[in-house]
Amino acid sequence: MDRIEIEIKLHRGRADALEAIAAMTEEERRAPRTRSEHDPDSWWSHADHFIHTTLIEKRFNEMIRRHLAGEPAMDPNMVDESGERLRDVNDIMAYVHSWTEGWKVENQDKPVDELVRIGCEVRSDTLALLATLTDEDLASKIPGAPWANGIVGGIMAVHTDHTLMHQQWAADGTPADD
């Protein structure tokens, strides 16, 4: 995927996500939709899924920057001591669910305009990062990264797919019993 395709996908995906969250009433945004995979007593709303994707985008930007600086890029909780092989998927997902639940709790009471602002700040950082990358950088591979075959350009573009997946999960979710 080249720079233009990445940027188009990021812009279209962000616009679609904003239109979807803006079209909902506040009650629809905040209604419980899916049970947390970390805390069975916690339910995620459309707004929670929306802000979750921002955390992942922020973390991916950090990972890409570490990679380009020649540092170990992957979160050490996700890879073995070599930094190049993923840990057991169950261990990885338990870790991911734990820190994403913390982000959800941190942001769950913020107004949607604030969630959008946070997302805009992170997307701005993503686009600024993209603007600094050479074609060689975009084609480089992050050892151990399972997304988009570990290719930096693909990892940057995956945010739209991740957002669509979470929108679908929230739409298909089973609301909590009253």
C-alpha positions as CSV (number, residue, x, y, z in Angstrom):
1,M,0.0,0.0,0.0
2,D,1.5,3.3,-1.0
3,R,1.4,6.7,0.8
4,I,-1.6,8.0,-1.1
5,E,-3.6,4.8,-0.5
6,I,-2.8,4.9,3.2
7,E,-3.8,8.6,3.5
8,I,-7.0,8.1,1.6
9,K,-8.0,5.1,3.7
10,L,-7.2,6.9,7.0
11,H,-9.2,10.0,6.0
12,R,-12.2,8.0,4.7
13,G,-12.2,5.7,7.8
14,R,-12.0,8.6,10.2
15,A,-14.9,10.5,8.4
16,D,-17.0,7.3,8.4
17,A,-16.4,6.8,12.2
18,L,-17.2,10.4,13.0
19,E,-20.4,10.2,10.9
20,A,-21.5,7.0,12.6
21,I,-20.9,8.3,16.2
22,A,-22.5,11.7,15.3
23,A,-25.6,10.1,13.9
24,M,-26.4,8.4,17.3
25,T,-28.3,9.9,20.1
26,E,-26.4,10.2,23.4
27,E,-28.4,7.3,24.7
28,E,-27.4,5.1,21.8
29,R,-23.8,6.1,22.2
30,R,-23.7,5.2,25.8
31,A,-26.0,2.1,25.9
32,P,-24.2,-1.1,27.0
33,R,-23.5,-3.2,23.8
34,T,-20.7,-5.7,24.5
35,R,-19.4,-7.3,27.7
36,S,-15.8,-6.5,28.5
37,E,-13.3,-9.3,27.8
38,H,-11.4,-8.3,30.9
39,D,-14.1,-7.5,33.5
40,P,-17.3,-9.5,33.0
41,D,-19.2,-6.8,35.1
42,S,-18.2,-4.1,32.6
43,W,-20.1,-3.3,29.4
44,W,-18.8,-1.4,26.4
45,S,-20.9,1.1,24.6
46,H,-20.5,2.5,21.0
47,A,-18.5,5.4,22.6
48,D,-16.2,3.0,24.4
49,H,-15.5,1.1,21.2
50,F,-14.9,4.4,19.4
51,I,-12.3,5.6,21.9
52,H,-10.7,2.1,22.1
53,T,-9.5,2.4,18.5
54,T,-7.8,5.7,19.4
55,L,-5.7,4.0,22.0
56,I,-4.6,1.3,19.6
57,E,-3.7,4.0,17.0
58,K,-1.7,5.9,19.6
59,R,0.2,2.7,20.6
60,F,0.9,1.8,16.9
61,N,2.4,5.2,16.3
62,E,4.7,4.7,19.3
63,M,5.6,1.3,18.0
64,I,6.5,2.6,14.6
65,R,8.6,5.4,16.0
66,R,10.5,2.9,18.2
67,H,11.1,0.7,15.1
68,L,12.4,3.6,13.0
69,A,14.7,4.7,15.9
70,G,16.2,1.2,15.8
71,E,14.8,0.3,19.2
72,P,12.8,-2.8,20.0
73,A,9.4,-1.9,18.6
74,M,6.9,-4.4,20.1
75,D,5.5,-4.1,23.6
76,P,7.6,-6.5,25.7
77,N,4.3,-8.0,27.1
78,M,3.4,-9.2,23.6
79,V,6.7,-10.8,22.4
80,D,9.2,-13.2,23.9
81,E,12.7,-12.2,25.0
82,S,14.0,-12.0,21.4
83,G,11.4,-9.3,20.7
84,E,10.6,-11.1,17.4
85,R,8.2,-13.9,18.4
86,L,4.8,-13.4,19.8
87,R,4.0,-14.8,23.2
88,D,1.1,-17.2,23.6
89,V,-2.1,-15.6,22.1
90,N,-4.0,-16.1,25.4
91,D,-1.3,-14.3,27.3
92,I,-1.3,-11.5,24.8
93,M,-5.1,-11.1,24.7
94,A,-5.3,-11.1,28.6
95,Y,-2.7,-8.3,28.6
96,V,-4.4,-6.3,25.8
97,H,-7.9,-6.7,27.4
98,S,-6.5,-5.4,30.7
99,W,-4.9,-2.2,29.4
100,T,-7.7,-1.5,27.0
101,E,-10.3,-1.8,29.8
102,G,-8.2,0.7,31.8
103,W,-8.4,3.2,28.9
104,K,-12.2,2.5,28.6
105,V,-12.7,3.3,32.3
106,E,-10.5,6.4,32.0
107,N,-12.6,7.8,29.2
108,Q,-16.1,6.4,29.7
109,D,-17.6,9.5,31.3
110,K,-16.1,12.0,28.9
111,P,-18.5,13.8,26.5
112,V,-18.4,12.6,22.9
113,D,-16.9,15.9,21.8
114,E,-13.9,15.2,24.1
115,L,-13.6,11.6,22.7
116,V,-13.5,13.1,19.2
117,R,-10.9,15.7,20.2
118,I,-8.7,12.9,21.6
119,G,-9.1,10.9,18.4
120,C,-8.4,14.0,16.3
121,E,-5.2,14.6,18.3
122,V,-4.0,11.0,17.7
123,R,-5.0,11.0,14.0
124,S,-3.1,14.2,13.6
125,D,-0.1,12.5,15.1
126,T,-0.6,9.6,12.7
127,L,-0.8,11.9,9.7
128,A,2.3,13.8,10.9
129,L,4.2,10.5,11.3
130,L,3.1,9.4,7.8
131,A,4.4,12.7,6.4
132,T,7.9,11.9,7.8
133,L,8.2,8.4,6.4
134,T,10.1,7.5,3.3
135,D,9.0,4.8,1.0
136,E,11.6,2.6,2.5
137,D,10.2,3.3,6.0
138,L,6.7,2.4,4.8
139,A,7.9,-0.8,3.4
140,S,10.0,-1.8,6.4
141,K,9.0,-4.7,8.6
142,I,8.6,-4.6,12.4
143,P,9.9,-7.9,13.8
144,G,7.1,-9.7,15.7
145,A,4.3,-7.4,14.6
146,P,1.3,-9.6,13.5
147,W,-0.7,-6.8,11.8
148,A,-0.4,-6.3,8.1
149,N,2.5,-8.8,7.9
150,G,4.4,-6.4,10.1
151,I,4.8,-3.8,7.3
152,V,4.8,-0.2,8.6
153,G,2.5,1.2,5.8
154,G,0.0,-1.6,6.3
155,I,0.1,-1.2,10.1
156,M,-0.7,2.5,9.6
157,A,-3.7,1.7,7.3
158,V,-5.1,-1.0,9.5
159,H,-6.8,1.6,11.8
160,T,-9.7,1.9,9.5
161,D,-10.3,-1.9,9.5
162,H,-9.9,-2.0,13.3
163,T,-12.5,0.8,13.6
164,L,-15.0,-1.0,11.3
165,M,-14.5,-4.2,13.3
166,H,-15.4,-2.5,16.6
167,Q,-18.3,-0.6,15.0
168,Q,-19.7,-4.0,13.9
169,W,-19.1,-5.6,17.3
170,A,-21.0,-2.7,19.0
171,A,-23.8,-2.8,16.5
172,D,-24.2,-6.6,16.8
173,G,-23.7,-6.5,20.6
174,T,-26.2,-7.9,23.1
175,P,-27.3,-5.1,25.3
176,A,-27.0,-5.7,29.0
177,D,-30.1,-6.7,30.9
178,D,-31.8,-3.8,32.7
